[in-house]
């Protein structure tokens, strides 16, 4: 991040802040997800929802703060100030993360501890991958205007609440059924709430509803625990793999949405799918319903996904 503040072109910024910064941030999640499996058992989903709620709250507050830094200090110093803030907040928090169980060290003749990839041979791998990938395709928040910041903040606040709620449910209900419910709910919200919205306030209502129903990441730990089975340490690997799938789809989603938007209809407010968003609404609903369908297949192929785990 510090080096990116000296970037002089977009290519340097993409490499320094996008690629290297993104990879560094991903590494921070590995011990969090891994140690979560050790510290929480019966309330693992609830704990996961609370942890991921931090992402939502950050997404709700940071657009305004970053905008203020950029307008006041410019890009270079805004980035450096954010680095300093991160150092004094994330640094101590990272130091405080500790495992509950003794760390397994690799044998002297191997540089790394072996990773058991037996879960890749289970029937549930394909439907789980599809559930995560398809759900991610419908998730593309963004914008640069003040109204966009408001919408983005509402989306993240609702996502924070939804994540905790569905994390709590994942401790009590089979995760496959939660995937089905969330997929159907998002699809119906896109068709009904967004499709009929004729004003910014109505769109914000859809945003809140969609954010509440986008708590899928809080259910990943329940899924990882089930697929890991006899090797609980693999749950972190499985959750990380799901994160990769979602990351890929979240890159593709905005590109598809941009291609589907019809600017010639941006003034049209007389029909369903107003302001040129009709094709995007159909895309969001279709990917959400497809995600729910993949979750139904998961429930059939993986009977344990239909029951809560303890």
C-alpha positions, 0 to 999 in steps of 0.5 A: 500500500505504501509503495502504491502511493508513489504509483505514476500510472494505472498499471503500477497501481493495479500491481501494487494495490490490486494484486500485491495488496489483494494477496496480502489481505487474503493471507490475513484471512487464513489464520482467522478462518483456521483458528475459528474452527478451533475456538468455536464448535457449537456456535461456530456459525454465529462467530463466523457471522460476527467476524464477517460483520467487520467487513460489512461495517468497514464497507459501510463507513469507509466510502465516506472516510476514504472520499474525505481523505482523497478530497482533502489530501489527494491520492498519495497522502490518503493512501499513506494515512490509511497505511498508518491507520491500518498499522496501528489497528490491524497490526495489534489485532493480528498479533492477538490472534492465537490458536487453541490447539498446538500448531502441527509442524511438518516433518524435518524432510518436508518444507510444508505440512501436507494438505489433505485434498480428499474433499475434492473427491466428494460429490458435494464439491461441484454443487458447492462451487456452483452455489458460491460462484453463481451467488457471487455473479449477482454481487457487484456494489459500486459507484462514485457519487454521493447517492452511490455511497449511501446505497453502498453503505446501506448494502453493507449495513444490511449485509452485516446484519444478515451475516450475523442472522444467517450465521446463527441459523447455520448453527441450527439449520442445515446449510444446504437449506440456507443456501436455497433460501438465500438464492430464492430470496435474492432472485425474488427481491431482484424481480419484485423489489428492484424490478418495480422500484421507481425512485431512489428510496425504493431502490434503497429498499431493495438494497437493504433487502438484498443485503440482508439476504446476502449472508452466504459467507457466514454459512461457509464455515458450516459447509467447510466443517461438513466437507472436512469430516475426519480432518477438521483442519481442512475446513480452513482450506475449504473455506479459502477455496470458496473465497477464491470461487467468489472472488472470481465471480465478483470480478466477472459480475461487474463486467457482465453487468456493464455489458447488460446495461442499456444506456438508451433506456436510462430515462425510461421509468414507465415499465418493469426494469426501469432506467435501463436495468432490465437485463441486469435484473434478469441476470441477478435473478437468474444467477440467484435462482441457479445458485438455489438450484445448485444448493438443492442438488447439494442437499440431495448429494450430501445428506449431511448438508441438510442437518445442522452440525455440532 
